[in-house]
Amino acid sequence: MNWNGLEGNESATILTSFGGDGGTFGSIGNNYSRGGVRSELQCQHEGGTCEFFLLCWMSGGLLQGTCGGMLKGCCHRTAKSANIGIDASTAIDLTNVPALEYGPVQNDPSCGISLAKQTAQRRIVGGDDAGFGSFPWQAYIRIGSSRCGGSLISRRHVVTAGHCVARATPRQVHVTLGDYVINSAVEPLPAYTFGVRTINVHPYFKFTPQADRFDVAVLTLERTVHFMPHIAPICLPEKNEDFLGKFGWAAGWGALNPGSRLRPKTLQAVDVPVLDNRVCERWHRSNGINVVIYPEMLCAGYRGGGKDSCQGDSGGPLMHEKTGRWYLIGIVSAGYSCATRGQPGIYHRVANTVDWISHITQIST
């Protein structure tokens, strides 16, 4: 971004985000803050919320002037993705993206089978514990001091969000499978941690100030995964398969409340309906947020909020069950706040790039 022409008490600042959860993993781009005093009503009219400086900063917001008294400012939220992506100035131009074709989608014959009897109930923000083994493909990914989610799709591959790993080297990334309660030694079956041999980020991945474009990556593990009752792959959908109006389940170890740095140790899950992209844009505009939901993106959530994925869930699955098998239909990517009215979560649409994902699993072993 070009900061020429900033005047008065406007000052350029660098916003830094967190890699899904945990420590700082990279600069996510430039923005600026405007000074001045606002009333709470004026702040709301401008699309912000009047809140304490520290709370705004901790939740990744941008302060634009003071409001409502001491230590409070008008906070504007940008997308909550754990943007560790490439710099916008060096990213490829996605104005006219040519279609890429990679051949038929291949699934493991045993994919999408959950042996756990317990099913998800309340679930993440507005959610509850998922139940041990309910989602045996769920991956817990450490990238340095940052954290993201992921999904096992074969004996050697895990899919996650591109922004989680775009700046990482394979030796920085570790994938844990079979985990349910983080750092617990008393689970029914053990968890296993794998190193990563290669990282393949989608060729059209691009960081943007809103939701990142083509926000998907495939990790090739250093060794083969042995499937067990609590470790199994999820199925990939068909190319361009439509899940509009269907319910999906998002799962992860992300924040239970917007802006909170506290993370649950137990895997959470939440049910959310898949929305039309234009409806998603209208809902955001009604809150003063202009966002473009591109074809490779998917929105899921409720008009009234209350249930959503949140910070720390990045890269994790949005899943749909049909004919007794679970399919990966979305990857947690971005959103404005969490579980807020008119601000549904934004996911990468797996059916848009599923042939590329499947292709990587076949050529990278």
C-alpha positions, 0 to 999 in steps of 0.5 A, a space after each residue: 500500500 502507498 502511504 503518500 498523502 497521510 495528513 494531520 494526525 494520521 499515522 502509518 502503522 504496521 499490523 501484526 497478526 498471530 499464526 492461528 494462535 500463539 506467538 507472532 509469526 509475521 507482518 501482515 501488511 500496512 494500515 493506518 490509524 486516524 486520530 480524533 475524539 468520537 462519541 460511541 454513537 458516531 463510532 458505531 455509525 462508522 462501523 466500529 465499536 467503542 471499547 478498551 484499547 487493549 481489548 481491541 489490540 488483542 483481538 486484532 482490531 484497528 483503533 481510529 480515535 478515542 471514544 467513550 472516555 479514558 482508555 477507550 477507542 473506536 475499534 475497527 476489525 479486519 479479517 481475523 485470519 492468521 495472516 502469515 501470507 506473502 506480502 501483497 506487493 509481491 503477490 501475483 495478480 488475481 484479477 483474471 484467474 485462469 482455471 487450472 485443471 488437475 484431473 479426477 479427485 481421488 479419495 482413500 477408500 476408508 475416508 470419512 468414517 467416524 467410529 465414535 458414537 458420540 456426535 457433536 452437540 453445541 460446539 467452538 464459539 457457542 459450542 462444546 466438547 466434540 467427543 474423543 474420536 468424533 473427527 479422527 482427521 482433525 490435525 493440530 499444527 504447530 508452526 514455530 510458536 503459532 498454532 493452526 488446525 488441519 485435516 488428514 486426507 491421506 496416509 501422508 497428507 494434511 490440508 490446512 490454510 495457506 496463510 498458516 504455512 506460507 512463510 514457514 519452512 518444513 522443519 518449522 512445522 509439526 503436525 499432531 494427529 489423534 489429539 483431543 485434549 491438548 497435552 493430556 496423558 490420560 486419553 483413551 488412545 495416544 496422539 502422534 506427532 509428525 514432521 513435515 517433508 514438503 509444504 505446497 501452497 496453492 499457486 494462486 494464494 495471495 494475502 489481501 487485507 480482507 480474506 486471503 485468496 486461494 487460502 489452502 496448502 497441502 503438507 506432506 508428512 515425513 512418514 506414513 500415518 497408520 490409521 486407527 479408531 481415532 486417526 483416519 482421513 476425511 473425504 474430499 468433495 467432487 470438483 465444484 460440488 455445491 453445499 449451499 443450504 447444507 449444514 457443516 461442522 467446524 472444529 478446532 481449539 480456537 478461542 471460545 469468545 471474541 478477542 479472548 487469548 484463552 484457548 480450550 484444551 479440548 477440541 470444540 465443534 459447532 454446526 453452521 449453515 452454508 450461505 450464498 456468497 452474495 448473501 454473505 456480502 450483504 450481511 457484512 455490508 449491513 454492518 458497514 463492512 465491504 468485503 468481496 467473497 470470491 468463488 473460491 471462498 465460502 461463508 457459513 454462519 447465522 444472521 444472528 451470530 452466536 456460533 462461529 469459528 474464531 482465532 486459533 481455528 485457522 486451517 481447521 475443517 468445515 465438514 459435511 456428512 452425507 451417506 454415512 461419510 464426512 466430507 471436507 467442504 471448507 477450511 477456516 480462513 477469515 472473518 470479522 470478529 467471531 459469532 457476531 450478528 451479520 458477520 458469518 465466518 469465511 472459509 476456503 471453498 474446497 470444491 473449488 481447488 479439490 483437484 489441485 489438492 488431490 493432484 498434490 497428494 499423488 505427486 508428493 509422497 
